[in-house]
Amino acid sequence: MDFDLKPEERKRLFDITFDKIDKFYSQTKELKITPNLDITQIRAFINQADLEEGIDYEEAIGLITEGLETYSVHTPHPKYFGLFNPRSNFAGIIADVITASYNPQLAAWSHAPFAVEVEAKLIQAFCEKFGYSKLSSDGVFTAGGAEANLTAILTALNHKYPAFAEDGIFSIHKKPIILCSEEAHHSVQKSVKIVGLGYRSVKTIQTLSNLKMNIVALEESINECLTNGESPLMVVATAGTTGTGTIDDLEAVNEICKKYNIWLHVDAAWGGAAILSNNLKRYLKGIEHSDSITFDAHKWMSVPMGTSMFLTNHKEILDKTFRITTEYMPKEAKELDIVDPFSHSIQWSRRFIGLKVYLSLLFYGWKGYETTIEHQARIGNMLKQKLIENNWNVKNDTPFPIVCFADDRFKVEDRFIKTILNSILAKGKSWLSVYPINGQPTFRVCITNYNTTELEIDELVNELNLERANILSKLVGQK
């Protein structure tokens, strides 16, 4: 079997594939955002292809692109206002193609010195952007924010318990506790389960009415842990919560952590990109004092999925946490001042994750990102104003482009938001979600696409107004 195919056949298939991708990329807004969730239909579509002998190459490409176009929520659409799933910039797409073609193996420095050094340069650059010292900082690319948060817990454990790398949880004499707010990402709970500490090692701290972590409650909970013979290990503060975009008071949390000698980790998976904006970075004040940071470039930096970073202000902690020696790994660079990634992170074999960021910066520069991030923040502010002008009540307070809102006339009517949401999603012109705030369900809209403009915002507000008017009309008719 010729896995390479002939050069002329490769070119033909590349052209066919590119034409299909380019059509989708340039005409995304013309598509219905939401798929028909018919599991029988989807499975039948997949099962039409013969995997025993394979099928015609062009037919195979058509099957996959048709399947993705028909049975996906189109997150690259400028009216996808959902989770942090942005449209991929073109540089990031090209980077993925290049990475797949060259397929560098980043486990050992000597196998991919260019790729490893590019990632090291990027990690250092982001550490400095967040205010970490060049002399004390370090980091690593991860496959996602969950892996970065897991890395944070592992590094905190290895920092506090010198024997943890060798004896694991058996080296711990007091139960470690991780503290985070009610609004923190649930990857924290998942991480403690993976590490072996269990869900009960996480204590959630209540939030204030503005949804920031309650600092008084945080200190009270720490003292309660100490009274109970537990060991406060880490506080996870969030810079841009998933639900409402809220930024915890990082400076106040830092003071508490320093007072009790607790590792401070800031989950800035989405909101961390604000550090690239001169207008927005002030909202992250205090992040420079943290012990570690999670940052996802595949969110606000608009590169393809699976491009995250774990950054730390402790130069040796990744080595201490993951260092291992083997006989079979390449040793050509053993006399050089380098770091083999396999001994520096959770992952062993790994692709060139950082190229998506590097090529994007080569294309657009830090300045291009600042412009794009500030554009999205402006669109978010514009949406808030238009909703208020149309008698919607904004329920969250954040400088980031997440807007949670409701109509207080229907505050106790659960069906109001659900009915509107279902109708909008069924029509497939926009995608938004629902998030509860202080017990009240609200619409949640996030500006995740750099192509979203005032036009798309107006279209969304008009859709919402129309659906609300339909409900009001029915209520009048019932009287």
C-alpha positions as CSV (number, residue, x, y, z in Angstrom):
1,M,0.0,0.0,0.0
2,D,1.4,3.4,-1.0
3,F,0.7,5.6,2.0
4,D,2.6,8.5,0.4
5,L,0.6,8.5,-2.8
6,K,2.1,9.9,-6.0
7,P,3.2,13.6,-6.1
8,E,0.5,14.5,-8.6
9,E,-2.2,12.7,-6.6
10,R,-1.1,14.5,-3.4
11,K,-1.3,17.9,-5.1
12,R,-4.8,17.0,-6.5
13,L,-6.0,16.0,-3.1
14,F,-4.5,19.0,-1.4
15,D,-6.2,21.3,-3.9
16,I,-9.6,19.5,-3.4
17,T,-9.2,19.7,0.4
18,F,-8.1,23.3,0.4
19,D,-11.0,24.3,-1.9
20,K,-13.5,22.8,0.5
21,I,-11.8,24.3,3.6
22,D,-11.6,27.7,2.0
23,K,-15.2,27.6,1.0
24,F,-16.2,26.9,4.6
25,Y,-13.8,29.4,6.0
26,S,-15.0,32.3,3.7
27,Q,-18.7,31.4,3.8
28,T,-19.1,30.4,7.4
29,K,-21.8,33.0,8.2
30,E,-24.1,31.6,5.5
31,L,-24.3,28.2,7.3
32,K,-26.8,27.3,10.0
33,I,-24.9,27.3,13.2
34,T,-26.6,24.4,15.0
35,P,-26.8,20.8,13.7
36,N,-29.7,18.4,13.7
37,L,-28.9,16.2,16.7
38,D,-30.4,13.0,15.2
39,I,-28.1,10.2,16.5
40,T,-29.5,7.6,14.1
41,Q,-29.0,9.9,11.1
42,I,-25.4,10.8,12.2
43,R,-24.4,7.1,12.7
44,A,-25.9,6.1,9.4
45,F,-23.9,8.9,7.7
46,I,-20.7,7.6,9.2
47,N,-21.4,3.9,8.6
48,Q,-22.0,4.4,4.9
49,A,-18.2,4.2,4.3
50,D,-16.4,0.9,4.1
51,L,-13.4,0.8,6.4
52,E,-12.3,-2.7,5.4
53,E,-11.1,-1.8,1.9
54,G,-11.3,2.0,2.1
55,I,-13.0,4.2,-0.4
56,D,-12.0,6.6,-3.2
57,Y,-9.7,9.4,-1.8
58,E,-11.8,12.3,-3.1
59,E,-15.0,10.6,-1.8
60,A,-13.3,10.2,1.6
61,I,-12.4,13.9,1.8
62,G,-15.9,14.8,0.8
63,L,-17.4,12.5,3.4
64,I,-15.4,14.1,6.2
65,T,-16.0,17.7,5.2
66,E,-19.7,17.1,4.6
67,G,-20.0,15.4,8.0
68,L,-18.2,18.3,9.8
69,E,-20.3,20.9,8.0
70,T,-23.6,19.1,8.6
71,Y,-23.1,17.8,12.1
72,S,-21.2,20.4,14.1
73,V,-21.9,23.6,16.0
74,H,-20.1,26.1,13.8
75,T,-17.9,27.8,16.4
76,P,-16.1,29.9,13.7
77,H,-19.4,31.6,12.9
78,P,-19.4,35.3,13.8
79,K,-22.8,34.8,15.6
80,Y,-21.5,32.0,17.7
81,F,-21.7,33.6,21.1
82,G,-21.1,30.6,23.3
83,L,-18.2,29.1,25.1
84,F,-14.5,30.1,24.5
85,N,-14.4,28.4,21.1
86,P,-13.2,31.1,18.7
87,R,-12.6,31.1,14.9
88,S,-9.1,29.9,14.2
89,N,-6.9,32.6,12.6
90,F,-5.4,31.5,9.3
91,A,-1.8,31.4,10.6
92,G,-2.9,28.9,13.2
93,I,-4.4,26.7,10.6
94,I,-1.3,26.8,8.4
95,A,0.8,26.0,11.6
96,D,-1.3,22.8,12.2
97,V,-0.7,21.7,8.6
98,I,3.0,22.3,8.9
99,T,3.2,20.5,12.2
100,A,1.3,17.5,10.9
101,S,3.6,17.3,7.8
102,Y,7.0,17.6,9.6
103,N,5.7,15.8,12.6
104,P,8.5,16.8,15.0
105,Q,8.7,14.7,18.2
106,L,9.2,17.1,21.1
107,A,10.0,14.6,23.8
108,A,13.7,15.0,23.5
109,W,15.4,18.3,22.7
110,S,17.9,16.7,20.3
111,H,15.1,15.4,18.1
112,A,13.5,18.8,17.6
113,P,15.8,21.5,18.8
114,F,14.2,24.3,16.7
115,A,10.7,23.4,17.9
116,V,11.7,23.1,21.6
117,E,13.6,26.4,21.5
118,V,10.7,28.2,19.9
119,E,8.4,27.0,22.6
120,A,11.0,28.0,25.3
121,K,11.2,31.5,23.7
122,L,7.4,31.8,23.8
123,I,7.1,30.6,27.4
124,Q,9.6,33.1,28.5
125,A,7.8,35.9,26.5
126,F,4.5,35.1,28.2
127,C,6.1,34.8,31.6
128,E,7.4,38.3,31.1
129,K,4.1,39.6,29.8
130,F,2.4,38.4,33.0
131,G,5.1,40.1,35.1
132,Y,7.2,37.2,36.1
133,S,11.0,37.7,36.5
134,K,13.0,36.2,33.6
135,L,15.4,34.7,36.2
136,S,12.8,32.9,38.3
137,S,10.1,31.9,35.8
138,D,9.5,28.7,33.7
139,G,6.6,27.0,32.0
140,V,5.5,24.5,29.5
141,F,2.9,24.1,26.7
142,T,0.0,21.8,27.5
143,A,-2.8,20.3,25.6
144,G,-5.5,22.3,27.4
145,G,-6.3,24.3,30.5
146,A,-7.3,21.2,32.4
147,E,-3.8,19.8,32.0
148,A,-2.3,23.2,33.1
149,N,-4.5,23.2,36.2
150,L,-3.5,19.6,36.9
151,T,0.2,20.6,36.5
152,A,-0.4,23.4,39.0
153,I,-1.7,21.0,41.7
154,L,1.2,18.7,41.1
155,T,3.8,21.5,41.3
156,A,2.2,22.8,44.5
157,L,2.3,19.4,46.0
158,N,6.0,18.9,45.1
159,H,6.8,22.4,46.3
160,K,5.2,21.8,49.8
161,Y,6.1,18.2,50.3
162,P,9.8,17.4,49.4
163,A,9.2,13.6,49.3
164,F,6.1,13.8,47.2
165,A,7.9,12.8,43.9
166,E,9.1,9.6,45.5
167,D,6.4,8.6,48.0
168,G,3.4,10.4,46.6
169,I,0.4,10.8,48.9
170,F,2.1,8.6,51.5
171,S,4.5,11.5,52.2
172,I,1.6,13.7,53.3
173,H,0.7,13.6,57.0
174,K,-2.1,16.2,56.8
175,K,-4.9,16.4,54.3
176,P,-4.0,18.9,51.6
177,I,-6.8,21.4,50.7
178,I,-7.3,23.3,47.5
179,L,-9.5,26.4,47.9
180,C,-11.4,28.1,45.0
181,S,-14.5,30.1,44.5
182,E,-18.0,28.8,43.5
183,E,-17.3,30.2,40.0
184,A,-14.0,28.4,39.5
185,H,-13.7,25.9,36.6
186,H,-14.5,22.3,37.5
187,S,-11.2,21.1,36.1
188,V,-9.9,21.8,39.6
189,Q,-12.2,19.0,41.0
190,K,-11.2,16.7,38.1
191,S,-7.5,17.3,38.8
192,V,-7.7,16.4,42.5
193,K,-9.4,13.2,41.5
194,I,-6.6,12.4,39.1
195,V,-3.9,13.2,41.6
196,G,-5.5,10.9,44.1
197,L,-6.6,13.5,46.7
198,G,-10.3,13.2,46.0
199,Y,-13.1,15.7,45.5
200,R,-13.3,16.4,49.3
201,S,-9.9,18.0,49.1
202,V,-11.5,21.0,47.3
203,K,-13.3,23.6,49.4
204,T,-15.4,26.1,47.5
205,I,-15.5,29.6,48.8
206,Q,-18.7,31.6,48.5
207,T,-18.7,34.6,46.2
208,L,-19.9,38.2,46.8
209,S,-22.9,39.6,45.0
210,N,-20.5,40.7,42.2
211,L,-19.4,37.0,41.9
212,K,-15.8,37.6,43.0
213,M,-14.3,35.3,45.6
214,N,-15.2,36.4,49.1
215,I,-11.9,37.2,50.7
216,V,-13.2,37.2,54.3
217,A,-14.7,33.8,53.7
218,L,-11.5,32.6,52.1
219,E,-9.5,33.4,55.2
220,E,-12.1,31.9,57.5
221,S,-12.0,28.7,55.5
222,I,-8.2,28.6,55.7
223,N,-8.3,29.0,59.5
224,E,-11.0,26.3,59.7
225,C,-8.7,24.0,57.8
226,L,-5.9,24.7,60.2
227,T,-8.2,24.1,63.2
228,N,-9.3,20.8,61.7
229,G,-5.7,19.6,61.3
230,E,-5.8,20.0,57.5
231,S,-3.1,21.6,55.3
232,P,-4.2,24.5,53.0
233,L,-2.1,23.7,49.8
234,M,-3.4,26.0,47.1
235,V,-5.8,28.8,46.4
236,V,-7.1,29.0,42.8
237,A,-8.1,32.5,41.8
238,T,-9.8,33.0,38.5
239,A,-9.1,35.8,36.0
240,G,-12.2,35.7,33.8
241,T,-14.6,33.0,35.0
242,T,-16.3,30.8,32.5
243,G,-19.8,31.8,33.4
244,T,-19.6,35.6,33.8
245,G,-16.0,36.7,33.1
246,T,-15.5,37.8,36.7
247,I,-12.0,38.6,37.8
248,D,-11.2,37.7,41.4
249,D,-9.4,40.3,43.5
250,L,-5.9,38.9,42.7
251,E,-4.1,41.3,45.0
252,A,-6.2,40.5,48.0
253,V,-6.0,36.8,47.4
254,N,-2.2,37.1,47.1
255,E,-2.0,38.8,50.5
256,I,-3.9,35.9,52.1
257,C,-1.7,33.3,50.4
258,K,1.5,35.0,51.4
259,K,0.2,35.4,55.0
260,Y,-0.4,31.6,55.3
261,N,2.3,30.5,52.9
262,I,-0.1,28.9,50.4
263,W,0.5,28.4,46.7
264,L,-1.5,30.9,44.6
265,H,-2.6,29.6,41.2
266,V,-4.4,32.0,38.8
267,D,-6.7,30.3,36.2
268,A,-6.4,32.9,33.5
269,A,-7.3,30.4,30.7
270,W,-9.5,32.9,28.8
271,G,-9.1,36.3,30.5
272,G,-5.3,36.1,30.6
273,A,-5.1,37.4,27.0
274,A,-6.1,40.8,28.4
275,I,-2.4,41.1,29.4
276,L,-1.7,41.8,25.7
277,S,-3.9,44.9,25.8
278,N,-2.7,48.2,27.3
279,N,-6.3,49.1,28.0
280,L,-7.2,45.8,29.7
281,K,-4.1,44.5,31.4
282,R,-4.7,46.6,34.5
283,Y,-7.6,44.3,35.4
284,L,-5.1,41.5,36.0
285,K,-3.1,43.5,38.5
286,G,-1.7,41.2,41.1
287,I,-1.2,38.2,38.7
288,E,2.5,38.9,38.7
289,H,2.7,37.8,42.4
290,S,1.1,34.4,41.8
291,D,3.0,31.2,41.9
292,S,1.6,29.8,38.7
293,I,-0.8,30.7,35.9
294,T,-3.0,28.7,33.4
295,F,-3.3,30.4,30.0
296,D,-5.1,29.1,26.9
297,A,-4.0,30.5,23.6
298,H,-6.7,28.6,21.8
299,K,-9.3,30.9,23.4
300,W,-8.9,34.7,23.1
301,M,-5.7,34.3,20.9
302,S,-7.8,32.5,18.3
303,V,-5.5,29.6,17.4
304,P,-6.7,26.0,16.9
305,M,-7.6,23.9,19.8
306,G,-5.2,22.3,22.3
307,T,-2.8,25.3,22.7
308,S,-2.4,26.0,26.4
309,M,0.4,27.0,28.8
310,F,1.4,26.4,32.4
311,L,3.5,29.3,33.7
312,T,5.3,29.4,37.0
313,N,7.4,31.8,39.1
314,H,9.4,28.9,40.5
315,K,12.3,28.1,38.1
316,E,13.0,24.6,39.4
317,I,9.6,23.3,40.2
318,L,8.8,21.6,36.9
319,D,12.1,19.8,36.9
320,K,11.4,18.7,40.5
321,T,7.9,17.5,39.7
322,F,8.6,15.6,36.4
323,R,12.3,14.9,36.2
324,I,13.0,11.3,35.3
325,T,15.9,9.4,33.6
326,T,15.7,6.7,31.1
327,E,18.2,4.5,29.2
328,Y,16.3,4.6,25.9
329,M,15.7,8.3,25.4
330,P,18.2,10.2,23.1
331,K,21.2,11.7,24.9
332,E,23.0,13.6,22.1
333,A,22.4,16.9,23.9
334,K,23.4,15.7,27.4
335,E,26.4,18.0,27.5
336,L,24.3,21.1,26.5
337,D,22.4,23.5,28.7
338,I,19.0,22.3,27.6
339,V,15.8,20.8,28.9
340,D,14.2,17.7,27.5
341,P,10.5,18.3,27.5
342,F,9.6,14.7,28.5
343,S,11.3,15.4,31.9
344,H,9.6,18.7,32.3
345,S,5.9,18.0,31.8
346,I,3.0,15.6,32.1
347,Q,3.2,14.7,28.4
348,W,5.9,12.5,26.9
349,S,5.6,12.2,23.2
350,R,4.2,15.6,22.0
351,R,3.5,17.5,18.9
352,F,4.7,21.1,18.2
353,I,1.9,22.8,20.1
354,G,3.6,26.2,20.2
355,L,3.9,26.7,16.5
356,K,0.3,27.9,16.3
357,V,1.2,30.8,18.6
358,Y,4.6,31.4,17.0
359,L,3.4,31.6,13.4
360,S,0.5,33.8,14.5
361,L,2.9,36.2,16.2
362,L,5.1,36.1,13.1
363,F,2.0,37.0,11.0
364,Y,0.2,39.5,13.2
365,G,2.6,40.5,16.0
366,W,1.8,41.4,19.6
367,K,0.3,44.7,18.2
368,G,-2.1,42.8,16.0
369,Y,-3.3,40.8,19.0
370,E,-3.8,44.0,21.1
371,T,-5.9,45.5,18.3
372,T,-8.1,42.3,18.0
373,I,-8.6,41.8,21.7
374,E,-9.6,45.4,22.2
375,H,-12.0,45.2,19.2
376,Q,-13.7,42.3,20.9
377,A,-13.9,44.1,24.2
378,R,-15.5,47.1,22.4
379,I,-18.1,44.8,20.8
380,G,-18.9,43.4,24.2
381,N,-19.4,46.9,25.6
382,M,-21.5,47.8,22.6
383,L,-23.7,44.7,23.2
384,K,-24.3,45.7,26.8
385,Q,-25.4,49.2,25.8
386,K,-27.7,47.9,23.1
387,L,-29.3,45.4,25.5
388,I,-29.9,48.1,28.1
389,E,-31.4,50.3,25.4
390,N,-33.8,47.5,24.5
391,N,-35.0,46.9,28.1
392,W,-32.8,43.9,28.9
393,N,-31.2,43.8,32.4
394,V,-27.4,43.1,32.4
395,K,-26.5,40.9,35.4
396,N,-22.7,40.6,35.4
397,D,-20.0,43.1,35.8
398,T,-16.7,42.5,33.8
399,P,-14.5,44.5,31.5
400,F,-14.2,41.4,29.3
401,P,-16.7,40.6,26.5
402,I,-19.1,38.3,28.3
403,V,-22.6,39.6,28.9
404,C,-25.2,37.9,31.0
405,F,-28.7,39.4,30.9
406,A,-32.4,38.7,31.5
407,D,-35.7,40.5,31.5
408,D,-36.6,41.1,35.1
409,R,-40.3,41.1,34.2
410,F,-39.9,37.3,33.8
411,K,-37.7,36.8,36.8
412,V,-39.7,34.0,38.3
413,E,-40.7,32.5,35.0
414,D,-38.3,29.6,34.2
415,R,-39.8,29.0,30.8
416,F,-39.2,32.5,29.5
417,I,-35.4,32.1,28.8
418,K,-35.7,28.4,27.9
419,T,-38.4,29.1,25.3
420,I,-36.4,31.9,23.7
421,L,-33.2,30.0,23.7
422,N,-34.7,26.9,22.1
423,S,-36.3,29.0,19.4
424,I,-33.1,30.8,18.6
425,L,-31.0,27.6,18.5
426,A,-33.6,25.8,16.3
427,K,-33.4,28.6,13.7
428,G,-29.6,28.3,13.8
429,K,-28.8,32.0,13.1
430,S,-27.1,32.5,16.5
431,W,-25.8,30.4,19.3
432,L,-25.9,31.5,22.9
433,S,-26.2,29.8,26.3
434,V,-27.8,30.1,29.7
435,Y,-26.0,30.7,33.0
436,P,-27.5,31.1,36.5
437,I,-26.5,34.2,38.5
438,N,-27.6,34.3,42.1
439,G,-30.3,31.8,41.4
440,Q,-31.7,33.5,38.3
441,P,-31.2,32.0,34.9
442,T,-29.7,34.5,32.4
443,F,-28.7,34.5,28.8
444,R,-24.9,34.3,28.4
445,V,-23.3,35.9,25.3
446,C,-19.5,35.8,24.8
447,I,-17.7,37.6,22.0
448,T,-15.3,34.9,20.9
449,N,-14.9,35.7,17.2
450,Y,-12.6,38.5,15.8
451,N,-15.0,38.8,12.9
452,T,-18.0,39.7,15.0
453,T,-19.1,43.3,14.3
454,E,-21.9,45.7,15.3
455,L,-23.9,44.1,12.5
456,E,-24.0,40.7,14.2
457,I,-24.7,42.3,17.5
458,D,-27.7,44.1,16.0
459,E,-29.0,40.9,14.5
460,L,-28.8,39.1,17.8
461,V,-30.6,41.8,19.7
462,N,-33.3,41.9,17.0
463,E,-33.7,38.1,17.4
464,L,-34.0,38.4,21.1
465,N,-36.5,41.2,20.9
466,L,-38.6,39.3,18.4
467,E,-38.8,36.2,20.5
468,R,-39.6,38.2,23.6
469,A,-42.4,40.1,21.7
470,N,-43.9,36.7,20.6
471,I,-44.1,35.6,24.3
472,L,-45.6,38.9,25.4
473,S,-48.1,38.7,22.6
474,K,-49.2,35.2,23.7
475,L,-49.5,36.3,27.3
476,V,-51.8,39.2,26.2
477,G,-53.9,36.8,24.1
478,Q,-54.4,34.5,27.1
479,K,-55.9,37.3,29.2
